Amino acid sequence: MKSVVIIGYGPAGISAAIYLKRQGIEPLVIGKDLGALEGYESEIENYYGLPNPILGKDLIRNGIEQAKHLGIEVITDSVISVKSLEDGFTVITPHAQYETKVVLLATGKTRRTMHRAGFSKFKGKGISMCATCDGYFYRRKKVAIIGCGPYMMHELEYLRKISSDITIFTDGNPLNYEVDVPVVTEKIVEFIGDEKLSAIKTESQIYPINGVFIALGIPSSVEFASQLGVIIEKNNLQVDENYMTNVPGLFAAGDVIGGKLQIAKAVYDGMNAADAIYQYLAHN
Ligand SMILES: Cc1cc2nc3c(=O)[nH]c(=O)nc-3n(C[C@H](O)[C@H](O)[C@H](O)COP(=O)(O)OP(=O)(O)OC[C@H]3O[C@@H](n4cnc5c(N)ncnc54)[C@H](O)[C@@H]3O)c2cc1C
């Protein structure tokens, strides 16, 4: 069993990893991309120690290289689920599973959404972002999962326990898995309903549906955290003064806990979370 798995190799995750390593703890860091700064050409000027502006992406890459240089294990993979064990957690990716005493969520801010008519109206009224959290409300009802990758398979496995009437909508994407439930590959045009969602409209048809579970791409920490029962307010994971959530051993730092969404603050959070994790491991 590992001591600490850090999910996220942005400023918060890497800062925590460096401080943990310095205290003799060997964290495993898992990240999937360059986080908030992925896909932007933004230059950073307001962070300490930069004589010239640096591309945000390069600053993040430098952080990852620094961690590797210090001998920290850093891997690129996408975490699709975190499960509680009696004495820790299992962190699950499409390629591996890691048992660990402590998890630090340093996953940044992601707001997954679908830019389709009716999405915002029915989010929380038939459209859910988390099967484990909301699946129960749709037991024995007509359920749809929107997705085509490992996250979709994860949600399908869970929803099977709740409903036998499940359809997968790939929203125009190819499906890379063999499944034994109906699959609709057409693009979704609209989510339809009155007070609550009642159907999905694709390019050529309307499908009556009671509950839709969005499983596009990779889940955000808000989804992991909801699955584990973490208190979330205004899309921010709630932590105590030691950066621990209400789930013992599950810590969070950086943009994911809200406050100033800045690199300096994420680095500061990472440092503090590392100290708190060190103390937690010493007493548990
Ligand atoms: C366009 C733009 C410009 C900005 N400019 C500035 C600036 O000039 N100055 C400044 O201080 N701040 C700036 N920021 C904000 C800054 O980028 C963030 O505050 C900072 O990156 C937060 O660090 P973090 O470690 O909390 O999260 P992030 O940097 O977002 O890192 C999140 C990490 O979590 C990983 N992750 C998420 N989900 C998973 C998963 N399921 N599995 C595996 N890994 C996962 C990601 O791959 C990534 O490694 C800017 C942000 C944006 C969007």
The ligand as a Gaussian input file, in Angstrom:
#p B3LYP/6-31G(d) Opt

LIG

0 1
 C       -6.238000      31.191000     -19.021000
 C       -5.714000      31.184000     -17.616000
 C       -4.725000      32.071000     -17.251000
 C       -4.224000      32.100000     -15.948000
 N       -3.253000      32.992000     -15.629000
 C       -2.758000      32.994000     -14.373000
 C       -1.713000      33.925000     -14.015000
 O       -1.281000      34.760000     -14.814000
 N       -1.242000      33.873000     -12.741000
 C       -1.697000      32.991000     -11.812000
 O       -1.208000      32.964000     -10.696000
 N       -2.701000      32.114000     -12.135000
 C       -3.228000      32.098000     -13.381000
 N       -4.237000      31.216000     -13.705000
 C       -4.781000      30.307000     -12.664000
 C       -3.848000      29.120000     -12.408000
 O       -3.584000      28.471000     -13.626000
 C       -4.506000      28.157000     -11.406000
 O       -4.882000      28.876000     -10.244000
 C       -3.547000      27.032000     -11.012000
 O       -3.104000      26.347000     -12.142000
 C       -4.240000      26.085000     -10.035000
 O       -3.386000      25.043000      -9.727000
 P       -3.976000      23.613000      -9.274000
 O       -2.774000      22.759000      -9.046000
 O       -4.956000      23.799000      -8.189000
 O       -4.808000      23.094000     -10.534000
 P       -4.409000      22.889000     -12.056000
 O       -3.218000      23.675000     -12.433000
 O       -5.661000      23.084000     -12.832000
 O       -3.980000      21.357000     -12.139000
 C       -4.929000      20.334000     -12.025000
 C       -4.246000      19.002000     -12.225000
 O       -5.178000      17.958000     -11.944000
 C       -5.094000      16.973000     -12.983000
 N       -6.343000      16.232000     -13.040000
 C       -7.630000      16.699000     -13.003000
 N       -8.514000      15.675000     -13.065000
 C       -7.758000      14.538000     -13.125000
 C       -8.090000      13.146000     -13.223000
 N       -9.350000      12.718000     -13.260000
 N       -7.077000      12.270000     -13.281000
 C       -5.771000      12.680000     -13.268000
 N       -5.410000      13.976000     -13.168000
 C       -6.390000      14.885000     -13.101000
 C       -4.788000      17.799000     -14.215000
 O       -4.280000      16.970000     -15.241000
 C       -3.751000      18.763000     -13.649000
 O       -2.493000      18.125000     -13.592000
 C       -4.751000      31.183000     -14.990000
 C       -5.750000      30.279000     -15.355000
 C       -6.235000      30.282000     -16.642000
 C       -7.320000      29.283000     -17.019000

